Amino acid sequence: MASQGSGASKGSRTSKGSGASKGAVVRGTWLVSSTADGVTEPTTFRLHDREWDLLPGVFAPTYCVSTGFFTEFLPFPVGGSFLEVGCGAGVTAVSAAAKRCARVVATDISEAAVENTRLNAARHGLSERIELYRGDMFDGLGPGDRFDLIFWNSPFIDPGTDDGPSARPVRDDMREQLRQAVFDPGYRAHRRYFTEAGARLTAGGRLLLGFSSLGDHDTLRRLAADAGYRISVLRTSGDLVRGVDYQLLELVPDDT
Ligand SMILES: C[S@@+](CC[C@H](N)C(=O)[O-])C[C@H]1O[C@@H](n2cnc3c(N)ncnc32)[C@H](O)[C@@H]1O
């Protein structure tokens, strides 16, 4: 498995005063470049004792251990319903179906990611069990769709500029799709996730987020509070990768 670049996760903030540290932006930029340069043809990789397809332009679980970490520790609702936002190559959604979630829906804003998840669902004989949509966040879901668990392994780095992918019409080139998998300018997509997810949960349903020490926790807490949640840390990866701590977070309704 490739390493994830060097540089500290904490550091000076970017010049525009966003929450992103320069170290985080450097690391995110390295991840985009090395994935774009390293995955130029459809390929395969192994994770959790399974073989997976990987398409160019899709977030690569071989370049970032977050996919494996979150998939291992997610509390999948066996017999219940699971929505994965930003499914990427489809490892988490396919694992949810394999672990017997009764209904699995996977969405991504990237067409390549949706196609990649389709390939992996077919590879593992689970096509009938996974519904796929291309869409921005919850777009594409039916009005009555509700889930016992909603999860997003998010693009947790705010690049600190306003000209990132979310500020422009989506271009279908590979590097742009990879930027969208790593960066969320102004945390606009995170804000949408927090404000719109509640209406998509069943009674007692849980809202989780895959985040990291490279993200801006102050802004995340503020966005969560604005949407009526407090953040609870379910699991951290510790020293799985030097300088980055991946964090499985739960957004808990703040009734106080
Ligand atoms: C960090 S990657 C995680 C991919 C995959 N879940 C995994 O763990 O390997 C984030 C994913 O979110 C998707 N994404 C970014 N913004 C989105 C949005 N507004 N709506 C839906 N998906 C989005 C990206 O295309 C990317 O596939």
The ligand as an SDF file (V2000), in Angstrom:
LIG
                    3D

 27 29  0  0  0  0  0  0  0  0999 V2000
  -12.8200   10.4330    0.3110 C   0  0  0  0  0  0  0  0  0  0  0  0
  -13.6750    9.8480   -1.1100 S   0  0  0  0  0  0  0  0  0  0  0  0
  -14.3580    8.3160   -0.4570 C   0  0  0  0  0  0  0  0  0  0  0  0
  -14.7030    7.3180   -1.5310 C   0  0  0  0  0  0  0  0  0  0  0  0
  -15.1500    5.9420   -0.9940 C   0  0  0  0  0  0  0  0  0  0  0  0
  -16.2950    6.0520   -0.1510 N   0  0  0  0  0  0  0  0  0  0  0  0
  -14.0190    5.2800   -0.2470 C   0  0  0  0  0  0  0  0  0  0  0  0
  -14.0780    5.2720    0.9920 O   0  0  0  0  0  0  0  0  0  0  0  0
  -13.0990    4.7940   -0.9050 O   0  0  0  0  0  0  0  0  0  0  0  0
  -15.1040   10.9510   -1.1410 C   0  0  0  0  0  0  0  0  0  0  0  0
  -16.1420   10.6110   -2.1990 C   0  0  0  0  0  0  0  0  0  0  0  0
  -17.1950   11.5800   -2.0920 O   0  0  0  0  0  0  0  0  0  0  0  0
  -17.6100   11.9480   -3.3980 C   0  0  0  0  0  0  0  0  0  0  0  0
  -18.2450   13.2710   -3.3300 N   0  0  0  0  0  0  0  0  0  0  0  0
  -17.6590   14.4740   -3.1800 C   0  0  0  0  0  0  0  0  0  0  0  0
  -18.5840   15.4430   -3.1400 N   0  0  0  0  0  0  0  0  0  0  0  0
  -19.7920   14.8340   -3.2580 C   0  0  0  0  0  0  0  0  0  0  0  0
  -21.1300   15.3030   -3.2900 C   0  0  0  0  0  0  0  0  0  0  0  0
  -21.4170   16.6010   -3.1860 N   0  0  0  0  0  0  0  0  0  0  0  0
  -22.1330   14.3950   -3.4350 N   0  0  0  0  0  0  0  0  0  0  0  0
  -21.8430   13.0550   -3.5380 C   0  0  0  0  0  0  0  0  0  0  0  0
  -20.5890   12.5610   -3.5260 N   0  0  0  0  0  0  0  0  0  0  0  0
  -19.5810   13.4360   -3.3760 C   0  0  0  0  0  0  0  0  0  0  0  0
  -16.3400   11.9100   -4.2250 C   0  0  0  0  0  0  0  0  0  0  0  0
  -16.5940   11.8020   -5.6050 O   0  0  0  0  0  0  0  0  0  0  0  0
  -15.6340   10.6890   -3.6420 C   0  0  0  0  0  0  0  0  0  0  0  0
  -15.9620    9.5150   -4.3220 O   0  0  0  0  0  0  0  0  0  0  0  0
  1  2  1  0
  2  3  1  0
  2 10  1  0
  3  4  1  0
  4  5  1  0
  5  6  1  0
  5  7  1  0
  7  8  2  0
  7  9  1  0
 10 11  1  0
 11 12  1  0
 11 26  1  0
 12 13  1  0
 13 14  1  0
 13 24  1  0
 14 15  1  0
 14 23  1  0
 15 16  2  0
 16 17  1  0
 17 18  1  0
 17 23  2  0
 18 19  1  0
 18 20  2  0
 20 21  1  0
 21 22  2  0
 22 23  1  0
 24 25  1  0
 24 26  1  0
 26 27  1  0
M  CHG  2   2   1   9  -1
M  END
$$$$
